[in-house]
Amino acid sequence: MIFKNLKKIEGLSLDEKLKLFGDKRKKPYKRNLFRSNMMLNPLKLNHLNRLDSLNADMITLNLEDAIAPSRKKEALYNIALALSNLKESKSFIIVRTNPINEGGEKEIEFLNQFSFDAVRVSKIRDRDDIKKSLKLLSKDKELHISMETKEAFSNLSKLRVDDRFTTANIGILDLLNSLGLPQSILQRDNPTIDYILSKFLIDSKSCGLNPISFMFQDYKNTKEFELWCKKERVMGFESKACMGPLQVDIANRVFGVEDKEIIRAKHIKEQFELNRERAEHGFMDKKYGFIDEPIYKDALLVLKR
């Protein structure tokens, strides 16, 4: 817990909260795990108070569509209050801002003074939005985007203009609306959804972005959420947006690397490197069959995760 007693804070005005801003700076995230991305509502201080203990690999503090315009400044100050008093966290922390031209610019400028890992800008449309966001953002933070518009969907593979832009999140419901498609087609066996997810995945990977799949809104239906996770893992996804701790636990398990995968990858790496010293880049292995350089590179990907 960041604060031992929230009751003293919950009734404070914005100016009174401002006086409680601390000078703590969380260390940058060092783990190479990005299986789960849990969304938090910053109007709920009891949620923010657990930033130092949640199991999600990523935590997104949401300033956008879930926050009424009249309460956005309150949400922003709550985030600043929590971050400025946060000593450490095992999660990669992201702040999701409003679109650049709808308040996002001022939010980024305000947030730059605090310690967290990335800003996620909503409703990105083109390279100009990316460039403007990067120019505003302090250089110690990554840029993530919400891909929710048909323009970004069409041009995603061409949007990466800087290494600090690392991650794309697909906002499937907004994207469907932008494409003029009904939300009712969001089914696991729908070929249109398969195409949308596949294109998003390949376009992201082709330009070096980490693609995070969409948030499943029916948070009580954990069975269906797990089926979506398993489908997306088979497709090639490694990360999933989550609503609540139950979804986080499922995503961490489904998108994790099993022990048998690690054992296989370590064996392949060891044997390939031994044989490479003898100028043999393709050989039969008693345990796993034929091994060559593409098999070796795949093993390295497993070990990297």
URCORGI-V71887 format. One record per pair of residues at least 4 apart in sequence whose C-alpha atoms are under 6 Angstrom apart, sorted by the first residue. I is the first residue (numbers start at 1). GAP is how many residues later the second one is. Records with the same first field share a line. If there is no record, write none. Layout:
I: GAP / GAP
This chain:
1: 48 / 49
2: 47
12: 4
21: 60 / 63
22: 62 / 63
23: 61
24: 60 / 61 / 62 / 63
25: 90
26: 61 / 62 / 89
29: 63
34: 23 / 205
35: 203 / 204 / 217 / 220
36: 20 / 21 / 22 / 203 / 204 / 212 / 215 / 216
37: 21 / 22 / 204 / 205
38: 21 / 22 / 203 / 204 / 205
39: 20 / 21 / 204
40: 21
41: 21
42: 33
43: 32
45: 4
52: 36 / 37
56: 192
57: 34
58: 33 / 34 / 35
59: 34 / 35
60: 34 / 35
61: 34 / 35
62: 34
63: 33 / 34
64: 33 / 34
77: 4
80: 4
93: 23 / 24
94: 23 / 24 / 25
95: 24 / 25
96: 23 / 24 / 25
97: 7 / 24
98: 5 / 6 / 24
99: 5 / 22 / 23 / 24
100: 4 / 5
112: 26
117: 24
118: 23 / 24 / 25
119: 24 / 25
120: 24 / 25
121: 24
122: 24
123: 25
125: 26 / 27
127: 32
142: 22 / 23
143: 21 / 22
144: 23 / 24
145: 23
146: 23 / 24
147: 22 / 23 / 24
148: 23 / 26 / 27
149: 26 / 29
150: 28 / 29
152: 4
157: 46 / 50
166: 43
167: 42 / 43
168: 43
169: 42 / 43
170: 43 / 44
171: 43
172: 42
176: 5
177: 4
194: 4
195: 4
199: 4
201: 10
202: 4
204: 5 / 7
205: 4
212: 27 / 28
213: 27
214: 27
215: 26 / 27
232: 5
233: 4
238: 17
242: 5 / 6
251: 4
252: 4
265: 34
268: 4
269: 27
272: 4
275: 5
276: 4 / 5
281: 11
282: 9 / 10
283: 7 / 8
284: 5 / 6
285: 4 / 5
291: 4
